[in-house]
Amino acid sequence: MGRQAEHTKTKRISGNRMAAGRWKLEDAKARFSEVVRHAREDGPQRVTVRGQDAVVVMSVEEFERLVPEKPRPPFVAFMESLHLGGLDLGRETDRGRDVEL
């Protein structure tokens, strides 16, 4: 058996859970808190659908490391960048409504 085939083979452990961070969808749904705990303690957990990797559950720290937050411009700079100079944002004075009691 080739090295690639050995690497992709998975072993079953503790019931239906697949080896080392791999979960079948139905097992991940039934034991979601365990999947989250493993993601926080052991690293990203792969969830498979029909034997194919579908999603990865990972800790927020790992996610933030992989996807750094985009810098946000200050609010005034953002509003000025919209180029709304010609837009009339005035409003009429609201005097309420007449109510008969």
C-alpha positions as a Markdown table, in Angstrom:
| # | Residue | x | y | z |
|---|---|---|---|---|
| 1 | Met | 0.0 | 0.0 | 0.0 |
| 2 | Gly | 1.4 | 3.4 | -1.0 |
| 3 | Arg | 2.3 | 6.1 | 1.4 |
| 4 | Gln | -0.6 | 8.4 | 0.2 |
| 5 | Ala | -3.2 | 5.6 | 0.8 |
| 6 | Glu | -1.8 | 5.0 | 4.3 |
| 7 | His | -2.1 | 8.7 | 5.1 |
| 8 | Thr | -5.7 | 9.0 | 4.0 |
| 9 | Lys | -6.9 | 5.9 | 5.9 |
| 10 | Thr | -8.7 | 6.6 | 9.1 |
| 11 | Lys | -9.1 | 4.4 | 12.2 |
| 12 | Arg | -12.2 | 4.2 | 14.3 |
| 13 | Ile | -12.0 | 5.1 | 17.9 |
| 14 | Ser | -14.6 | 5.5 | 20.7 |
| 15 | Gly | -17.7 | 4.5 | 18.9 |
| 16 | Asn | -18.3 | 6.2 | 15.5 |
| 17 | Arg | -15.7 | 9.0 | 15.9 |
| 18 | Met | -13.1 | 9.0 | 13.2 |
| 19 | Ala | -9.4 | 9.3 | 14.1 |
| 20 | Ala | -7.5 | 12.5 | 15.0 |
| 21 | Gly | -9.9 | 15.4 | 14.6 |
| 22 | Arg | -12.2 | 13.9 | 12.0 |
| 23 | Trp | -15.9 | 13.5 | 12.7 |
| 24 | Lys | -18.8 | 12.2 | 10.6 |
| 25 | Leu | -21.5 | 14.8 | 10.4 |
| 26 | Glu | -24.1 | 12.8 | 12.4 |
| 27 | Asp | -21.5 | 12.3 | 15.2 |
| 28 | Ala | -20.5 | 15.9 | 15.2 |
| 29 | Lys | -24.1 | 17.0 | 15.5 |
| 30 | Ala | -24.9 | 14.5 | 18.3 |
| 31 | Arg | -21.7 | 15.4 | 20.2 |
| 32 | Phe | -21.1 | 19.0 | 19.3 |
| 33 | Ser | -19.9 | 20.1 | 22.7 |
| 34 | Glu | -17.2 | 17.4 | 22.5 |
| 35 | Val | -16.2 | 18.6 | 19.0 |
| 36 | Val | -15.8 | 22.2 | 20.3 |
| 37 | Arg | -13.8 | 21.0 | 23.3 |
| 38 | His | -11.4 | 19.1 | 21.1 |
| 39 | Ala | -11.1 | 22.1 | 18.7 |
| 40 | Arg | -10.1 | 24.3 | 21.6 |
| 41 | Glu | -7.7 | 21.7 | 23.2 |
| 42 | Asp | -6.4 | 19.7 | 20.3 |
| 43 | Gly | -6.7 | 21.9 | 17.3 |
| 44 | Pro | -9.0 | 22.1 | 14.3 |
| 45 | Gln | -11.6 | 19.3 | 13.9 |
| 46 | Arg | -12.7 | 18.2 | 10.4 |
| 47 | Val | -16.4 | 17.2 | 9.8 |
| 48 | Thr | -17.1 | 14.9 | 6.9 |
| 49 | Val | -20.2 | 14.5 | 4.7 |
| 50 | Arg | -20.5 | 11.3 | 2.8 |
| 51 | Gly | -16.8 | 10.6 | 3.5 |
| 52 | Gln | -15.6 | 14.0 | 2.1 |
| 53 | Asp | -14.2 | 16.8 | 4.2 |
| 54 | Ala | -17.0 | 19.5 | 4.4 |
| 55 | Val | -16.1 | 22.0 | 7.2 |
| 56 | Val | -13.6 | 22.6 | 10.0 |
| 57 | Val | -14.4 | 23.6 | 13.5 |
| 58 | Met | -11.7 | 25.6 | 15.2 |
| 59 | Ser | -11.1 | 27.8 | 18.2 |
| 60 | Val | -11.6 | 31.5 | 17.7 |
| 61 | Glu | -7.9 | 32.1 | 18.5 |
| 62 | Glu | -6.9 | 29.9 | 15.6 |
| 63 | Phe | -9.4 | 31.6 | 13.3 |
| 64 | Glu | -8.2 | 35.1 | 14.3 |
| 65 | Arg | -4.6 | 34.0 | 13.7 |
| 66 | Leu | -5.5 | 32.8 | 10.2 |
| 67 | Val | -7.9 | 35.7 | 9.2 |
| 68 | Pro | -6.6 | 38.9 | 10.7 |
| 69 | Glu | -9.2 | 41.6 | 11.3 |
| 70 | Lys | -9.3 | 44.2 | 8.5 |
| 71 | Pro | -8.4 | 47.7 | 9.8 |
| 72 | Arg | -11.5 | 49.9 | 10.0 |
| 73 | Pro | -11.3 | 53.6 | 9.1 |
| 74 | Pro | -12.5 | 56.2 | 11.7 |
| 75 | Phe | -16.2 | 57.0 | 11.4 |
| 76 | Val | -15.7 | 60.5 | 10.0 |
| 77 | Ala | -13.3 | 59.3 | 7.3 |
| 78 | Phe | -15.8 | 56.6 | 6.4 |
| 79 | Met | -18.7 | 59.1 | 6.1 |
| 80 | Glu | -16.5 | 61.5 | 4.0 |
| 81 | Ser | -15.6 | 58.6 | 1.7 |
| 82 | Leu | -19.2 | 58.1 | 0.7 |
| 83 | His | -19.2 | 61.5 | -1.2 |
| 84 | Leu | -22.7 | 62.5 | -0.1 |
| 85 | Gly | -22.1 | 66.2 | -0.6 |
| 86 | Gly | -25.0 | 66.7 | -3.0 |
| 87 | Leu | -27.5 | 64.8 | -0.9 |
| 88 | Asp | -30.1 | 66.9 | 0.9 |
| 89 | Leu | -30.3 | 65.5 | 4.4 |
| 90 | Gly | -32.4 | 68.3 | 5.8 |
| 91 | Arg | -35.8 | 67.6 | 7.3 |
| 92 | Glu | -38.9 | 69.6 | 8.1 |
| 93 | Thr | -39.8 | 70.5 | 11.7 |
| 94 | Asp | -42.0 | 67.9 | 13.1 |
| 95 | Arg | -44.8 | 69.5 | 15.1 |
| 96 | Gly | -46.5 | 66.3 | 16.0 |
| 97 | Arg | -50.1 | 65.6 | 15.1 |
| 98 | Asp | -53.4 | 67.0 | 16.3 |
| 99 | Val | -55.2 | 64.6 | 18.6 |
| 100 | Glu | -58.9 | 65.0 | 19.6 |
| 101 | Leu | -59.6 | 63.8 | 23.1 |
